Amino acid sequence: MHYIVPGAFLTNNFDITYVAGTLTINPDTLFVSANNQSPALQ
């Protein structure tokens, strides 16, 4: 779990409201595929 700390983003175009919160990142499966090729060497 990561804590989110509100920052100071200021603009005159719109109003921004900050609140403290948390961010949870869950692990997931990563699929990787590659072509079976030889690299070109110079």
Backbone as a ProteinNet text record, in pm:
[ID]
protein_1_A
[PRIMARY]
MHYIVPGAFLTNNFDITYVAGTLTINPDTLFVSANNQSPALQ
[TERTIARY]
84.3	0	89	53.5	128.5	37.3	91	14	25	-86	-89.6	-98.7	-2.8	0.7	-39.6	-144.3	-187.3	-76.6	-70.5	30.8	-29.1	48.6	5.2	2.5	-105.4	-125.3	-220.2	-173.7	-254.1	-285.8	-410.1	-451.6	-571.1	-588.4	-704.3	-818.6	-795.8	-896.2	-1005	-974	-1072	-1029.3	-1123	-1096	-1050.8	-950.9	-898.9	-912.1	-965.8	-977.8	-891.6	-808.1	-719	-770.4	-756.1	-784.4	-675.4	-642.9	-544.5	-608.5	-526.2	-578.5	-469.4	-504.4	-408	-421.4	-313.2	-309.5	-258.8	-334.6	-294.2	-269.2	-151.3	-115.7	-106.5	-192.6	-195.1	-111.2	-38.1	41.6	-49.5	0.9	-72.8	25.6	-25.3	58.4	108.7	236.3	297.8	332.2	281.1	310.5	410.4	517.3	621.5	644.8	651.9	687.5	794.8	879.3	988.1	1006	1053.5	1086.7	1225	1240.7	1367.8	1457.6	1525.7	1609.8	1745.1	1846.3	1979.1	1995.2	2060.9	2081	2182.9	2166.5	2261.4	2379.6	2497.6	2618.1	2699	2751.2	2832.7	2972.6
-116.5	0	123	220.1	344.6	459.6	548.8	665.9	773.5	836.9	945.6	1075.7	1163.5	1292.1	1399.5	1476.1	1581	1681.8	1728.9	1825.9	1963.8	2051.4	2189.5	2219.4	2182.4	2213.3	2330.8	2441.6	2563.4	2603.4	2644.3	2692.8	2784.9	2877.1	2965.3	2911.5	2801.3	2746.6	2666.6	2607.3	2525.5	2510.4	2466.2	2445.6	2301.8	2283.8	2151.6	2130.8	2016.7	1980.8	1858.4	1864.7	1753.5	1681.9	1550.5	1468.6	1363	1322.5	1215.4	1082.7	990.4	860.1	756.5	636.5	528.1	467.5	407.3	339	198.1	100.5	-39.1	-95	-151.9	-213.4	-363.9	-436.6	-582.1	-645.2	-752.3	-819.9	-885.8	-898.4	-962	-1043.7	-1121.4	-1205	-1123.6	-1138.9	-1072	-1178.3	-1160.3	-1252.7	-1186.8	-1258.6	-1206.7	-1308.2	-1257.3	-1344.6	-1274.7	-1355.5	-1298.7	-1384.5	-1319.7	-1392.7	-1454	-1576.5	-1647.8	-1603	-1487.8	-1433.6	-1398.4	-1396.8	-1357	-1205.5	-1136	-991.7	-965.1	-854.9	-814	-747.7	-802.2	-746.3	-671.3	-556.8	-478.6	-467.8
0	0	0	-80.6	-91.5	-50.3	30.1	69.9	-37.1	-67.1	-162.9	-84.9	-108.1	-39.7	-140.2	-109.6	-202.6	-229.3	-352.2	-391.2	-411.1	-465.9	-487.4	-635.8	-700.7	-842.4	-849.3	-898.1	-900.7	-1043.8	-1066.3	-1197.5	-1180.4	-1271.7	-1269.4	-1354.1	-1426.7	-1518.4	-1448	-1333.2	-1261.3	-1117	-1032.7	-890.2	-867.7	-781.4	-748.4	-597.6	-558.9	-417.7	-392.5	-287.9	-254	-130.5	-129.3	-11.7	-1.7	119.2	139.2	100.5	53	13	10.2	-32.1	-45.3	-184	-230.2	-358.8	-334.8	-377.4	-364.8	-504.4	-525.9	-653.4	-631.7	-698.9	-685.8	-795.8	-763.8	-866.9	-970.9	-1090.9	-1199.2	-1282.1	-1372.8	-1458.2	-1576.2	-1608	-1722.8	-1825.8	-1946.7	-2055.6	-2149.5	-2181.6	-2270.2	-2381.3	-2504.3	-2615.3	-2696.7	-2760.8	-2840.2	-2965.8	-3070.9	-3193	-3176.3	-3222.5	-3211.2	-3326.8	-3310	-3415.4	-3357	-3443.6	-3403	-3426.4	-3336.7	-3357.8	-3469.7	-3537.4	-3641.4	-3574.1	-3591.9	-3529.2	-3634.8	-3596.2	-3689.5	-3640.2
[MASK]
++++++++++++++++++++++++++++++++++++++++++

